Amino acid sequence: MEAKENTHFIHEIVEEDIRNGKHDGAVHTRFPPEPNGHLHIGHAKAICLDFGTALKYNGKCNLRFDDTNPSKEETAYVDGIKEDVHWLGFDWEDREYYASDYFDQLYEYAERLIASGKAFVCDLSGEEIREYRGTLTEPGKPSPWRERSVEENLDLFRRMKAGEFPEETRTLRAKLDMSSPNVHNRDPVIYRIMYARHHRTGDKWCIYPMYDFTHCISDSIEKITHSFCTLEFEVHRYLYDWFLDELEVFHPQQIEFARLNLTYTVMSKRKLLQMVEEKIVDGWNDPRMPTVSGLRRRGYTAESIRDFCDRIGLAKRESIVDLALLEHCLRTDLNKRALRYMAVLDPVQVIIDNYPEDKVEYFTAVNNPENPDDGTREVPFSKELYIERNDFREDAPKKFYRLAPGREVRLRYAYFVKCESIVKSATGEIMEIHCTYDPASSGGNSPDGRKVKATLHWVSAAHAFNAEVRHFDNLLTVSNPAESELDFMDLINTESREILTNCKLEPALKDLPVESRIQFERIGYYCVDRIDSKPGKPIFNRTVGLRDEWSRIQKRK
């Protein structure tokens, strides 16, 4: 993949380092996900930054799993993350690492801090540690065990490792400054006792390092030059530097950027997991989810997501991005690649009274007007057709130009037809629309120069197949859930999915491969569901509509 040429403040820092010969001009980044959930669109922004920077400056990017909390981590998450990163178009080659690869070395570094008097074993419970820490306006107070001797601390820490103490009875804490205005620097915990089987190391360990200790040392071990983090880690940067300086090891540079916030979306793995566990959605890859796997299943392309991440750029301040921009990037990509087909989602029957009973014709349809190389296909036409129910009005208003009694319209690629009569059910529902056609208008061409104001899509009743089509709306009912006083679970859109089971589709759609992205003419872009579709029985997910709200917004500015 070629690197983007866009430059932002992070790349300006990298370029200055290269000019100054820092790290001998090398650029080595990493993407460090926690395997406690699946990746979402916010992670895609980080992936594009980490891997994209390495590509742009001929460097390297590692994939490293921060697997230090075995109670929440699963191998399935590891596999899903690797699949997502590859699908987005990036490759870490042979540089797949795990924080658990470094547990032995991390332990040795922890003992080194104890030996230098920079860490101590604390007997306070988690709740007591929080009480001793103080507040934003009041300094903390030191633990009663802060001044233990080096020998006692080493003995207790080794006994923690040997499994002699219950969970939450002892921790290893760094000895910094309990009066620091940054509460994160008030003797932070760097190891805790946890009796949980690790997905890679099994039962070898019963003490696990905390993120602040693990992350900087992992970066150092891997000789990372530039460590990109989201803005919430800015207050942790002092610890990042402090640990590396105290241990006198290779020192990467941590650089923070604003995380992605998207309208009508939550970007917390904890909240996404809650929706999965409470069955608000059908798993992490539900097409309504902002996860990479959910967006992929809905029909998003990797190219459109990368384009989106490139367009929004990087900033040092938090902001919220309009979902319409993401959809615009998707439409722009799909408009070039998606083949066009005809599908009728809410069918009503049309009978052409003067068309021969057993006649079948085939009309040539253009697969993609944006790309002539995509060719054409033959679409069957017969006496009985289906059109969209909302393409007909019995009592048509003044500006309704589609089919109505006495009115003529064009059937795309086929003929002009005129409504002569309708048949209703006992309840008043329109069941049949009877029309006549003009044989001279074959191919949808005007036979004598007369004009019609509407062209309708259709399918032949004899050749169409029935398919399930799923429509989706935003999972949340408000644009910015962070500003709401309600819990996000109270903002769930209970009508975010609609399943249509009586859709009539042209026969060429029946055997499309899963993940095929196509356009239903006049309706929107759809994707063959990669999970629930079966051979010959595709299920179509609505990806995005045809109306481009982002372009409309830009035109109004």
KOLPANU-168755 format. One record per residue (C-alpha): residue number from 0; chain; x, y, z. Coordinates in Angstrom, 2 decimals, always signed. Example, Ala and Ser with C-alpha at 12.3 -4.5 7.8 and 13.67 -1.06 7.14 Angstrom:
2
n | chain | X | Y | Z
0 | A | +12.30 | -4.50 | +7.80
1 | A | +13.67 | -1.06 | +7.14
END
This chain:
557
n | chain | X | Y | Z
0 | A | +0.00 | +0.00 | +0.00
1 | A | +1.20 | +3.51 | -0.78
2 | A | +1.43 | +6.02 | +2.04
3 | A | -0.72 | +9.17 | +2.05
4 | A | +1.11 | +12.45 | +1.49
5 | A | -0.95 | +14.45 | +4.02
6 | A | +1.14 | +15.99 | +6.80
7 | A | -0.10 | +16.89 | +10.30
8 | A | +1.52 | +17.90 | +13.57
9 | A | +2.67 | +14.36 | +14.39
10 | A | +4.37 | +13.94 | +11.05
11 | A | +6.00 | +17.34 | +11.51
12 | A | +7.52 | +16.00 | +14.75
13 | A | +8.67 | +12.82 | +13.00
14 | A | +10.19 | +14.78 | +10.13
15 | A | +12.05 | +17.07 | +12.54
16 | A | +13.46 | +13.98 | +14.30
17 | A | +14.62 | +12.56 | +10.97
18 | A | +16.31 | +15.83 | +10.03
19 | A | +18.07 | +15.93 | +13.39
20 | A | +19.24 | +12.34 | +13.08
21 | A | +17.35 | +11.20 | +16.17
22 | A | +17.42 | +7.38 | +16.39
23 | A | +19.68 | +7.57 | +13.30
24 | A | +16.64 | +8.70 | +11.30
25 | A | +14.72 | +5.48 | +12.01
26 | A | +10.93 | +5.46 | +12.38
27 | A | +9.48 | +2.52 | +14.28
28 | A | +5.88 | +2.64 | +15.50
29 | A | +3.47 | +0.14 | +17.01
30 | A | -0.27 | -0.51 | +17.29
31 | A | -0.90 | -1.83 | +20.83
32 | A | -4.51 | -3.04 | +21.28
33 | A | -5.80 | -4.73 | +24.41
34 | A | -7.36 | -8.12 | +23.49
35 | A | -10.45 | -7.46 | +25.63
36 | A | -12.83 | -6.64 | +22.80
37 | A | -12.98 | -6.05 | +19.07
38 | A | -11.66 | -2.98 | +17.29
39 | A | -13.92 | -0.04 | +16.47
40 | A | -13.70 | +2.90 | +14.07
41 | A | -11.65 | +4.84 | +16.63
42 | A | -9.02 | +2.12 | +16.57
43 | A | -9.04 | +2.35 | +12.77
44 | A | -7.86 | +5.95 | +13.12
45 | A | -4.97 | +4.79 | +15.32
46 | A | -4.15 | +1.93 | +12.96
47 | A | -3.97 | +4.31 | +9.99
48 | A | -1.70 | +6.62 | +11.98
49 | A | +0.63 | +3.90 | +13.31
50 | A | +0.98 | +1.88 | +10.13
51 | A | +0.58 | +4.87 | +7.82
52 | A | +3.45 | +6.77 | +9.47
53 | A | +5.72 | +3.76 | +9.14
54 | A | +4.81 | +3.45 | +5.47
55 | A | +5.32 | +7.14 | +4.77
56 | A | +8.79 | +7.26 | +6.29
57 | A | +10.00 | +3.80 | +5.20
58 | A | +9.86 | +2.56 | +8.75
59 | A | +8.35 | -0.38 | +10.58
60 | A | +5.19 | -0.87 | +12.60
61 | A | +4.67 | -3.64 | +15.17
62 | A | +1.41 | -5.22 | +16.21
63 | A | +1.64 | -5.69 | +19.96
64 | A | -1.11 | -6.98 | +22.21
65 | A | -1.22 | -5.40 | +25.65
66 | A | -2.38 | -8.61 | +27.31
67 | A | -1.84 | -7.81 | +31.01
68 | A | -5.39 | -8.41 | +32.28
69 | A | -6.22 | -12.10 | +31.79
70 | A | -9.65 | -11.76 | +33.43
71 | A | -10.95 | -9.85 | +30.38
72 | A | -8.83 | -11.18 | +27.52
73 | A | -9.59 | -13.92 | +25.01
74 | A | -7.76 | -15.56 | +22.12
75 | A | -10.85 | -14.85 | +20.00
76 | A | -10.23 | -11.14 | +20.44
77 | A | -6.61 | -11.58 | +19.36
78 | A | -7.69 | -13.39 | +16.20
79 | A | -10.39 | -10.81 | +15.48
80 | A | -7.99 | -7.89 | +15.88
81 | A | -5.46 | -9.45 | +13.50
82 | A | -8.18 | -10.06 | +10.93
83 | A | -9.41 | -6.46 | +11.22
84 | A | -5.94 | -4.95 | +10.80
85 | A | -5.25 | -7.11 | +7.75
86 | A | -8.66 | -6.29 | +6.27
87 | A | -7.95 | -2.58 | +6.65
88 | A | -4.94 | -3.15 | +4.41
89 | A | -1.97 | -3.22 | +6.80
90 | A | +0.66 | -5.84 | +7.53
91 | A | +3.02 | -6.16 | +10.50
92 | A | +5.09 | -8.83 | +8.70
93 | A | +6.93 | -10.88 | +11.36
94 | A | +6.54 | -8.25 | +14.10
95 | A | +3.69 | -9.70 | +16.14
96 | A | +4.38 | -9.23 | +19.83
97 | A | +2.62 | -9.53 | +23.17
98 | A | +3.24 | -7.74 | +26.45
99 | A | +3.18 | -11.23 | +27.95
100 | A | +6.36 | -11.92 | +25.93
101 | A | +8.07 | -9.54 | +28.34
102 | A | +6.66 | -10.70 | +31.69
103 | A | +10.02 | -12.07 | +32.85
104 | A | +11.82 | -8.88 | +31.88
105 | A | +9.13 | -6.68 | +33.39
106 | A | +9.46 | -8.58 | +36.64
107 | A | +13.22 | -8.05 | +36.63
108 | A | +12.72 | -4.33 | +36.04
109 | A | +10.26 | -4.20 | +38.93
110 | A | +12.87 | -5.77 | +41.23
111 | A | +15.38 | -3.23 | +39.96
112 | A | +13.05 | -0.39 | +41.00
113 | A | +12.64 | -1.99 | +44.43
114 | A | +16.41 | -2.35 | +44.79
115 | A | +16.90 | +1.34 | +43.99
116 | A | +14.29 | +2.36 | +46.55
117 | A | +11.81 | +3.48 | +43.85
118 | A | +9.09 | +0.88 | +44.51
119 | A | +7.53 | -0.73 | +47.58
120 | A | +5.01 | -3.42 | +48.49
121 | A | +1.83 | -1.90 | +49.89
122 | A | -0.75 | -3.67 | +52.06
123 | A | -3.55 | -1.15 | +51.47
124 | A | -6.67 | -2.44 | +49.74
125 | A | -7.77 | -0.89 | +46.48
126 | A | -10.37 | +1.23 | +48.25
127 | A | -7.83 | +2.38 | +50.82
128 | A | -5.35 | +3.31 | +48.08
129 | A | -8.01 | +5.53 | +46.52
130 | A | -8.70 | +7.16 | +49.90
131 | A | -5.00 | +7.81 | +50.55
132 | A | -4.50 | +9.21 | +47.05
133 | A | -6.35 | +12.44 | +47.86
134 | A | -8.30 | +14.59 | +45.42
135 | A | -7.61 | +17.08 | +42.65
136 | A | -7.50 | +19.83 | +45.27
137 | A | -6.01 | +17.95 | +48.23
138 | A | -2.67 | +16.08 | +48.30
139 | A | -2.52 | +12.41 | +49.11
140 | A | -0.93 | +10.88 | +52.16
141 | A | +1.76 | +8.19 | +52.11
142 | A | +0.99 | +4.54 | +52.67
143 | A | +1.93 | +3.24 | +56.14
144 | A | +4.15 | +0.71 | +54.30
145 | A | +5.91 | +3.23 | +52.07
146 | A | +9.18 | +3.12 | +54.04
147 | A | +9.66 | -0.64 | +54.14
148 | A | +13.25 | -1.68 | +53.61
149 | A | +14.53 | -2.85 | +50.26
150 | A | +15.07 | -6.34 | +51.69
151 | A | +11.52 | -6.59 | +53.02
152 | A | +10.02 | -5.28 | +49.78
153 | A | +12.01 | -7.77 | +47.68
154 | A | +10.97 | -10.61 | +49.97
155 | A | +7.28 | -9.66 | +49.85
156 | A | +7.30 | -9.11 | +46.10
157 | A | +8.86 | -12.52 | +45.51
158 | A | +6.28 | -14.08 | +47.79
159 | A | +3.55 | -12.29 | +45.83
160 | A | +4.98 | -13.92 | +42.70
161 | A | +5.02 | -17.30 | +44.47
162 | A | +1.31 | -17.05 | +45.21
163 | A | +1.49 | -16.75 | +48.99
164 | A | -1.05 | -13.94 | +49.31
165 | A | -4.73 | -13.59 | +48.35
166 | A | -5.88 | -11.15 | +45.67
167 | A | -6.20 | -7.49 | +46.66
168 | A | -4.08 | -7.90 | +49.80
169 | A | -0.86 | -6.50 | +48.40
170 | A | +0.34 | -4.44 | +45.44
171 | A | +3.67 | -3.15 | +44.23
172 | A | +3.66 | +0.65 | +43.92
173 | A | +6.14 | +3.08 | +42.44
174 | A | +7.47 | +5.63 | +44.92
175 | A | +6.90 | +9.07 | +43.38
176 | A | +5.18 | +12.07 | +44.97
177 | A | +1.95 | +11.86 | +46.99
178 | A | +1.58 | +15.65 | +46.75
179 | A | +1.84 | +15.78 | +42.95
180 | A | -0.94 | +17.84 | +41.30
181 | A | -1.27 | +14.93 | +38.87
182 | A | -3.03 | +12.21 | +40.88
183 | A | -1.69 | +9.56 | +38.51
184 | A | +1.79 | +10.27 | +39.87
185 | A | +0.84 | +9.60 | +43.49
186 | A | +2.60 | +6.30 | +44.02
187 | A | +0.82 | +4.40 | +41.23
188 | A | +0.29 | +0.63 | +41.41
189 | A | +2.57 | -1.20 | +39.00
190 | A | +1.78 | -4.85 | +39.94
191 | A | -1.30 | -6.52 | +41.38
192 | A | -2.15 | -10.06 | +42.45
193 | A | -4.60 | -11.80 | +40.13
194 | A | -5.34 | -15.52 | +40.10
195 | A | -6.55 | -15.84 | +36.51
196 | A | -5.38 | -18.11 | +33.73
197 | A | -3.66 | -16.16 | +30.99
198 | A | -4.53 | -16.97 | +27.37
199 | A | -0.82 | -17.36 | +26.53
200 | A | +1.16 | -17.95 | +29.73
201 | A | -1.41 | -20.15 | +31.45
202 | A | -0.93 | -20.33 | +35.23
203 | A | +2.72 | -19.31 | +35.25
204 | A | +1.94 | -15.92 | +36.77
205 | A | -0.34 | -14.76 | +39.55
206 | A | +0.93 | -11.17 | +39.53
207 | A | +0.41 | -8.95 | +36.50
208 | A | +1.90 | -5.56 | +35.61
209 | A | -0.26 | -2.48 | +35.15
210 | A | -0.55 | -0.62 | +31.85
211 | A | +1.58 | +2.41 | +32.78
212 | A | +4.50 | +0.18 | +33.70
213 | A | +4.06 | -2.31 | +30.87
214 | A | +3.48 | +0.00 | +27.96
215 | A | +6.58 | +2.17 | +28.13
216 | A | +8.88 | -0.80 | +28.79
217 | A | +7.35 | -2.79 | +25.93
218 | A | +7.98 | +0.19 | +23.66
219 | A | +11.55 | +0.34 | +24.92
220 | A | +12.23 | -3.37 | +24.42
221 | A | +10.95 | -3.16 | +20.84
222 | A | +12.99 | +0.00 | +20.15
223 | A | +9.89 | +1.98 | +19.23
224 | A | +10.90 | +5.51 | +18.23
225 | A | +7.50 | +7.25 | +18.29
226 | A | +4.74 | +6.04 | +20.57
227 | A | +1.40 | +7.52 | +19.50
228 | A | -1.37 | +7.59 | +22.11
229 | A | -4.79 | +9.20 | +22.39
230 | A | -5.18 | +12.36 | +24.44
231 | A | -6.30 | +10.69 | +27.67
232 | A | -2.76 | +9.33 | +28.05
233 | A | -1.25 | +12.82 | +28.19
234 | A | -1.56 | +12.81 | +32.00
235 | A | +0.31 | +9.46 | +32.01
236 | A | +3.26 | +10.75 | +30.01
237 | A | +5.25 | +11.68 | +33.12
238 | A | +5.07 | +8.05 | +34.27
239 | A | +6.05 | +6.86 | +30.79
240 | A | +9.20 | +8.96 | +30.96
241 | A | +9.86 | +8.35 | +34.67
242 | A | +9.97 | +4.56 | +34.41
243 | A | +12.29 | +4.64 | +31.40
244 | A | +14.59 | +7.22 | +32.98
245 | A | +14.79 | +5.36 | +36.29
246 | A | +15.56 | +2.09 | +34.52
247 | A | +18.02 | +3.81 | +32.15
248 | A | +16.77 | +1.99 | +29.07
249 | A | +15.98 | +2.97 | +25.47
250 | A | +13.57 | +5.90 | +25.58
251 | A | +10.86 | +6.32 | +22.90
252 | A | +8.83 | +9.53 | +22.64
253 | A | +5.16 | +9.47 | +23.57
254 | A | +3.01 | +11.81 | +21.43
255 | A | -0.71 | +12.30 | +22.06
256 | A | -3.52 | +13.08 | +19.64
257 | A | -7.27 | +13.52 | +20.02
258 | A | -9.30 | +10.35 | +19.80
259 | A | -12.13 | +9.94 | +17.33
260 | A | -15.62 | +10.85 | +18.50
261 | A | -18.44 | +10.18 | +16.03
262 | A | -22.02 | +11.41 | +16.17
263 | A | -24.71 | +8.89 | +17.22
264 | A | -21.95 | +6.54 | +18.39
265 | A | -20.22 | +5.39 | +21.56
266 | A | -16.50 | +4.59 | +21.38
267 | A | -16.04 | +2.73 | +24.64
268 | A | -15.27 | -0.99 | +24.48
269 | A | -16.90 | -1.33 | +27.88
270 | A | -20.15 | +0.14 | +26.56
271 | A | -19.98 | -1.85 | +23.33
272 | A | -19.45 | -5.02 | +25.37
273 | A | -22.44 | -4.12 | +27.51
274 | A | -24.64 | -3.87 | +24.42
275 | A | -23.38 | -7.26 | +23.29
276 | A | -23.89 | -8.91 | +26.69
277 | A | -27.37 | -7.42 | +27.14
278 | A | -28.27 | -8.48 | +23.57
279 | A | -29.04 | -4.99 | +22.36
280 | A | -27.10 | -6.14 | +19.30
281 | A | -26.30 | -9.56 | +17.86
282 | A | -22.62 | -9.55 | +18.71
283 | A | -19.55 | -7.43 | +18.03
284 | A | -20.02 | -7.79 | +14.27
285 | A | -23.65 | -6.63 | +14.24
286 | A | -23.93 | -4.25 | +11.23
287 | A | -25.17 | -1.50 | +13.56
288 | A | -22.00 | -1.58 | +15.64
289 | A | -19.14 | +0.91 | +15.05
290 | A | -16.68 | -1.98 | +15.19
291 | A | -14.46 | -2.68 | +12.20
292 | A | -16.10 | -6.11 | +11.82
293 | A | -19.57 | -4.54 | +12.09
294 | A | -18.80 | -1.89 | +9.49
295 | A | -17.33 | -4.54 | +7.22
296 | A | -20.42 | -6.71 | +7.56
297 | A | -22.64 | -3.74 | +6.81
298 | A | -20.76 | -3.19 | +3.57
299 | A | -18.15 | -0.56 | +4.34
300 | A | -14.93 | -0.91 | +2.39
301 | A | -11.45 | -0.71 | +3.86
302 | A | -10.67 | +2.02 | +1.33
303 | A | -13.55 | +4.20 | +2.51
304 | A | -12.51 | +3.86 | +6.17
305 | A | -8.90 | +4.76 | +5.35
306 | A | -10.12 | +7.73 | +3.31
307 | A | -12.26 | +8.86 | +6.24
308 | A | -9.34 | +8.61 | +8.66
309 | A | -7.20 | +10.61 | +6.25
310 | A | -9.84 | +13.33 | +5.81
311 | A | -10.46 | +13.92 | +9.51
312 | A | -6.74 | +14.30 | +10.14
313 | A | -5.21 | +14.62 | +13.60
314 | A | -5.73 | +17.28 | +16.22
315 | A | -4.63 | +18.05 | +19.77
316 | A | -8.13 | +18.92 | +20.95
317 | A | -11.20 | +16.70 | +21.34
318 | A | -14.01 | +17.20 | +18.83
319 | A | -16.87 | +15.21 | +17.36
320 | A | -17.00 | +14.20 | +13.70
321 | A | -20.28 | +14.06 | +11.81
322 | A | -21.28 | +10.53 | +10.81
323 | A | -22.31 | +12.02 | +7.47
324 | A | -18.61 | +12.41 | +6.56
325 | A | -17.96 | +8.69 | +7.06
326 | A | -21.00 | +7.90 | +4.90
327 | A | -19.81 | +10.37 | +2.25
328 | A | -16.44 | +8.59 | +2.04
329 | A | -18.27 | +5.31 | +1.63
330 | A | -20.58 | +6.60 | -1.12
331 | A | -17.63 | +8.08 | -2.97
332 | A | -15.91 | +4.69 | -2.99
333 | A | -18.99 | +2.59 | -3.72
334 | A | -20.12 | +4.86 | -6.52
335 | A | -17.00 | +3.83 | -8.42
336 | A | -17.07 | +0.10 | -7.70
337 | A | -20.65 | -1.02 | -6.94
338 | A | -22.54 | -2.73 | -9.76
339 | A | -26.15 | -1.61 | -10.24
340 | A | -29.11 | -3.97 | -10.01
341 | A | -32.87 | -3.69 | -9.72
342 | A | -34.67 | -4.74 | -6.56
343 | A | -38.20 | -4.06 | -5.37
344 | A | -38.38 | -3.94 | -1.60
345 | A | -42.10 | -3.23 | -1.11
346 | A | -43.65 | -4.84 | -4.16
347 | A | -46.98 | -4.27 | -5.84
348 | A | -47.88 | -6.22 | -8.97
349 | A | -48.08 | -4.61 | -12.40
350 | A | -49.88 | -6.47 | -15.19
351 | A | -49.36 | -5.25 | -18.76
352 | A | -52.68 | -6.16 | -20.37
353 | A | -51.58 | -5.83 | -23.99
354 | A | -48.28 | -7.67 | -23.57
355 | A | -48.23 | -11.26 | -24.95
356 | A | -48.99 | -13.86 | -22.27
357 | A | -45.98 | -16.15 | -22.73
358 | A | -43.49 | -13.69 | -24.12
359 | A | -40.14 | -13.07 | -22.37
360 | A | -37.72 | -10.43 | -23.55
361 | A | -34.24 | -9.57 | -22.34
362 | A | -33.10 | -5.98 | -22.12
363 | A | -29.50 | -4.88 | -21.83
364 | A | -28.74 | -3.10 | -18.56
365 | A | -25.58 | -1.15 | -17.72
366 | A | -23.75 | -2.61 | -14.73
367 | A | -22.07 | +0.62 | -13.68
368 | A | -22.37 | +3.93 | -15.55
369 | A | -19.27 | +5.16 | -13.65
370 | A | -17.11 | +2.37 | -15.08
371 | A | -17.75 | +1.15 | -18.65
372 | A | -15.34 | -1.75 | -18.07
373 | A | -17.93 | -3.35 | -15.78
374 | A | -19.99 | -4.18 | -18.87
375 | A | -23.66 | -5.04 | -19.16
376 | A | -26.12 | -7.79 | -18.27
377 | A | -29.41 | -9.07 | -19.68
378 | A | -32.54 | -8.47 | -17.59
379 | A | -35.72 | -10.54 | -18.23
380 | A | -39.02 | -8.76 | -18.91
381 | A | -42.51 | -10.32 | -18.98
382 | A | -46.20 | -9.54 | -18.76
383 | A | -46.29 | -9.47 | -14.93
384 | A | -43.86 | -7.25 | -13.06
385 | A | -43.24 | -5.80 | -9.62
386 | A | -42.65 | -2.13 | -8.89
387 | A | -42.25 | -0.29 | -5.58
388 | A | -45.56 | +0.40 | -3.89
389 | A | -44.56 | +4.01 | -3.22
390 | A | -43.97 | +4.51 | -6.96
391 | A | -47.76 | +4.50 | -7.45
392 | A | -50.42 | +6.86 | -6.13
393 | A | -54.10 | +6.51 | -6.80
394 | A | -54.70 | +10.15 | -5.91
395 | A | -51.39 | +11.64 | -6.96
396 | A | -50.49 | +15.10 | -5.62
397 | A | -49.43 | +17.80 | -8.06
398 | A | -45.68 | +17.16 | -7.88
399 | A | -45.88 | +13.36 | -7.85
400 | A | -44.50 | +12.36 | -11.27
401 | A | -44.44 | +8.60 | -10.92
402 | A | -47.16 | +6.13 | -11.89
403 | A | -50.79 | +7.12 | -11.36
404 | A | -54.12 | +6.43 | -13.13
405 | A | -53.91 | +7.69 | -16.72
406 | A | -50.23 | +8.56 | -16.41
407 | A | -47.35 | +7.20 | -18.47
408 | A | -43.87 | +6.41 | -17.12
409 | A | -40.73 | +4.72 | -18.41
410 | A | -39.68 | +1.31 | -17.08
411 | A | -35.89 | +1.44 | -16.96
412 | A | -34.29 | -0.22 | -20.02
413 | A | -37.70 | -1.54 | -21.16
414 | A | -40.91 | +0.26 | -22.27
415 | A | -43.24 | +3.15 | -21.65
416 | A | -46.27 | +1.96 | -19.71
417 | A | -49.55 | +3.71 | -18.87
418 | A | -51.80 | +2.93 | -15.91
419 | A | -55.32 | +2.00 | -17.04
420 | A | -56.91 | +0.57 | -13.88
421 | A | -56.25 | -0.91 | -10.44
422 | A | -57.55 | -3.85 | -8.41
423 | A | -57.98 | -3.53 | -4.65
424 | A | -58.49 | -6.02 | -1.85
425 | A | -61.54 | -6.04 | +0.40
426 | A | -59.63 | -3.80 | +2.82
427 | A | -58.78 | -1.26 | +0.13
428 | A | -55.16 | -2.26 | -0.43
429 | A | -53.97 | -2.00 | -4.01
430 | A | -53.22 | -5.51 | -5.24
431 | A | -52.77 | -5.06 | -8.99
432 | A | -51.97 | -2.17 | -11.30
433 | A | -53.10 | -2.80 | -14.86
434 | A | -51.18 | -1.03 | -17.59
435 | A | -50.69 | -0.95 | -21.32
436 | A | -47.30 | -0.63 | -22.97
437 | A | -46.11 | +1.03 | -26.16
438 | A | -44.26 | -1.59 | -28.26
439 | A | -42.50 | +1.21 | -30.13
440 | A | -40.71 | +2.33 | -26.94
441 | A | -38.49 | -0.77 | -26.69
442 | A | -35.37 | -0.15 | -24.63
443 | A | -37.06 | +2.74 | -22.85
444 | A | -36.64 | +5.05 | -25.84
445 | A | -39.24 | +7.63 | -26.73
446 | A | -40.91 | +6.48 | -29.97
447 | A | -42.14 | +9.87 | -31.14
448 | A | -40.31 | +12.40 | -29.04
449 | A | -42.86 | +12.46 | -26.26
450 | A | -41.48 | +12.83 | -22.75
451 | A | -42.29 | +11.23 | -19.44
452 | A | -41.25 | +12.66 | -16.08
453 | A | -40.33 | +9.46 | -14.27
454 | A | -38.32 | +6.31 | -14.83
455 | A | -39.11 | +3.40 | -12.51
456 | A | -37.13 | +0.29 | -11.64
457 | A | -38.90 | -3.08 | -11.78
458 | A | -38.41 | -6.85 | -11.81
459 | A | -40.13 | -9.58 | -13.76
460 | A | -42.48 | -11.51 | -11.48
461 | A | -41.75 | -14.79 | -13.25
462 | A | -37.99 | -14.43 | -12.83
463 | A | -37.58 | -12.58 | -9.54
464 | A | -36.57 | -14.35 | -6.36
465 | A | -37.63 | -13.54 | -2.84
466 | A | -34.92 | -12.28 | -0.49
467 | A | -34.49 | -10.87 | +2.99
468 | A | -33.23 | -7.31 | +3.19
469 | A | -32.15 | -5.64 | +6.42
470 | A | -32.26 | -1.91 | +7.00
471 | A | -30.41 | -0.16 | +9.81
472 | A | -30.56 | +3.14 | +11.64
473 | A | -28.32 | +4.72 | +14.25
474 | A | -28.00 | +2.74 | +17.49
475 | A | -28.39 | +5.90 | +19.55
476 | A | -31.14 | +8.50 | +19.39
477 | A | -28.97 | +11.56 | +20.12
478 | A | -26.12 | +13.04 | +18.14
479 | A | -23.73 | +13.53 | +21.08
480 | A | -24.42 | +11.03 | +23.87
481 | A | -21.60 | +12.51 | +25.97
482 | A | -23.70 | +15.66 | +26.45
483 | A | -26.78 | +13.76 | +27.61
484 | A | -27.63 | +13.47 | +31.30
485 | A | -29.08 | +10.02 | +30.61
486 | A | -27.14 | +6.76 | +30.69
487 | A | -26.23 | +5.69 | +27.19
488 | A | -28.43 | +2.59 | +27.56
489 | A | -31.41 | +4.93 | +27.88
490 | A | -30.48 | +6.44 | +24.51
491 | A | -30.68 | +3.17 | +22.57
492 | A | -32.78 | +3.36 | +19.40
493 | A | -35.14 | +0.40 | +19.76
494 | A | -36.05 | +0.67 | +16.06
495 | A | -32.50 | +0.59 | +14.71
496 | A | -33.14 | -2.51 | +12.57
497 | A | -35.92 | -3.36 | +10.15
498 | A | -36.12 | -6.75 | +8.41
499 | A | -37.95 | -6.94 | +5.07
500 | A | -38.86 | -10.46 | +4.02
501 | A | -40.95 | -9.97 | +0.87
502 | A | -38.41 | -8.26 | -1.38
503 | A | -38.32 | -9.15 | -5.08
504 | A | -34.90 | -9.09 | -6.71
505 | A | -33.71 | -9.58 | -10.26
506 | A | -32.22 | -13.06 | -10.83
507 | A | -28.62 | -11.84 | -11.34
508 | A | -28.46 | -11.06 | -7.61
509 | A | -29.16 | -14.61 | -6.46
510 | A | -25.66 | -16.06 | -6.65
511 | A | -23.50 | -13.10 | -5.68
512 | A | -20.61 | -13.97 | -3.35
513 | A | -20.80 | -12.83 | +0.26
514 | A | -19.54 | -9.30 | +0.86
515 | A | -20.49 | -8.26 | -2.67
516 | A | -21.28 | -4.56 | -2.53
517 | A | -23.90 | -3.42 | -4.99
518 | A | -26.40 | -0.64 | -5.60
519 | A | -30.13 | -1.24 | -5.73
520 | A | -31.05 | +1.35 | -8.33
521 | A | -32.89 | +4.38 | -6.93
522 | A | -32.71 | +2.92 | -3.39
523 | A | -29.22 | +2.66 | -1.97
524 | A | -26.06 | +0.60 | -1.53
525 | A | -26.26 | -2.93 | -0.13
526 | A | -23.96 | -5.77 | +0.81
527 | A | -24.45 | -9.54 | +0.81
528 | A | -24.27 | -10.49 | +4.49
529 | A | -21.07 | -12.45 | +5.15
530 | A | -22.47 | -14.35 | +8.16
531 | A | -26.11 | -15.29 | +7.54
532 | A | -26.22 | -15.69 | +3.75
533 | A | -26.39 | -19.19 | +2.30
534 | A | -25.63 | -20.37 | -1.28
535 | A | -28.54 | -19.27 | -3.44
536 | A | -30.14 | -17.49 | -0.47
537 | A | -28.38 | -14.18 | -0.04
538 | A | -29.35 | -11.75 | +2.69
539 | A | -28.73 | -8.10 | +1.91
540 | A | -27.68 | -5.46 | +4.43
541 | A | -28.36 | -1.85 | +3.62
542 | A | -24.98 | -0.12 | +3.71
543 | A | -25.92 | +3.48 | +3.05
544 | A | -28.55 | +5.44 | +1.15
545 | A | -27.97 | +7.37 | -2.05
546 | A | -28.59 | +10.80 | -0.54
547 | A | -25.30 | +12.42 | +0.46
548 | A | -25.94 | +14.58 | +3.51
549 | A | -22.29 | +15.58 | +3.83
550 | A | -22.24 | +17.08 | +0.34
551 | A | -25.44 | +18.96 | +1.15
552 | A | -23.88 | +20.30 | +4.36
553 | A | -20.77 | +21.46 | +2.50
554 | A | -22.83 | +23.21 | -0.17
555 | A | -24.73 | +25.15 | +2.49
556 | A | -21.49 | +26.43 | +4.08
END
